[in-house]
Amino acid sequence: MYVEDFEAFYEQALGLFKARPIETRYSIKFRNSEGKLVLKVTDDRTCLKYKTDQQADLKKLERITSIFLPLMACGDLPAEGASGPEAGQQQQQQQPASGVQAGSTSKKARRRG
């Protein structure tokens, strides 16, 4: 079923995912011959589609994709403010500077004795 309003599609898609997270799939298709972008969320019982041919709607695509990818990958949304390039830099700074952990020995030390 095609949903005309993006906000209605967004809310229904999130509701569908929350109801059946394991079975729900999200797909994006661009029909070059028609110049249309189709977003689809389905759980094999309910199929929601949103179709657009407006370039301005790409921000909407980015918005819903930035929600669905973390939900489907790890089952939870990232922490507020922990998205974008700054989050990756903060995570790298929190990791130890050297690759050697406490209690580990190098290959040379193991060979010698």
N, C-alpha and C positions, 0 to 999 in steps of 0.2 A: 504494500500500500504506500503510495507516494504521499508524503506530508508536505504541504505547501509552505508553512511557516517554519523557519529554521529553529526558532526557540522552542516550538512545540516538538519538533524532531529531536532536538537536543535533550529535552526533559524526558521524552518517551524512551529514547535510546538508553539514557542512564538508568531509568527505571527497569528496562528490560535486562540490562546487564546486572543490576543489583538483585533481580529476581532469580536469574539463572546464570551466574558468572562463568561456570565451566562450559556451558553449551553455546554461549553467545560469541558471535564473530562480527568483526567490523571490517568492511572492505571499501576501497576507493577505486572507482573506474572512470577513466576519461574516454569518452566516445569522440574520437577525432573527426569522424565524418559528420557528426551533428554539432560538434563544438560544445558538448555538455559534460559536466562533471556530476557523477552519481555517487552519493554516499549511501552505504547499505549496512544496516545492523540487523542481524537475525539470530534466532535461537532455534530454527527449524519449525517452530510453531507460529511465531510472529515474525513478519518481515517488514521493516521500516526502511523507506527510501526517501532521500532528498535529492532533487535534481536542480541544477542551476547552470546557466550559461553566462553569468555575470562574473567578471574578473574581480570585482569588489568582494565577492563571497569567498575568496581564497583565505581571508582572515578568519572566517568562520570555520573553514576546513582546518586551519592551523589550530584553532581553539579546541575543536572536538578531538582532533588527533592527539594533541598534547594531554588530553584527559584519558583517552582510551588506551594509548600505548603503555603508560605506567600501570593502569588498572589491569590490563591483560598480561603484562609481563610479570608483575610481582603482587598483584591483587590489592594494591594500596596506592593512593596518590602520594607524590613526594611532599615533603614538609613545605609549609608556606614560605616562600622566599628562597627556596633551595632549588631553583631552576635556572637555567641559562649558564653561560660560561663561567660566571663567578662561582657557582656551586661546585663545578669541577675543580677549580683552583683551590677552593677551601678544602675539598676532600683530599687533594694531593698534599696540601700543607699539613694535614692531620696525620698522614702516614709517616712512619719513621724514615729518616733520611737515608739510612743504609739498608741494603737488602738482607743483612745478617740479623737474625733474631737471637735473643738470649738463649744460650744453651746449645746453639748449633755450631758445628765445626766445619772448616773448609775442607775441600778434597785433599789438599796437600797435607794438612794436619792429620787426616785420617790415614793417609798412605805411610807417613813417617812412623806412626806408632800408635 
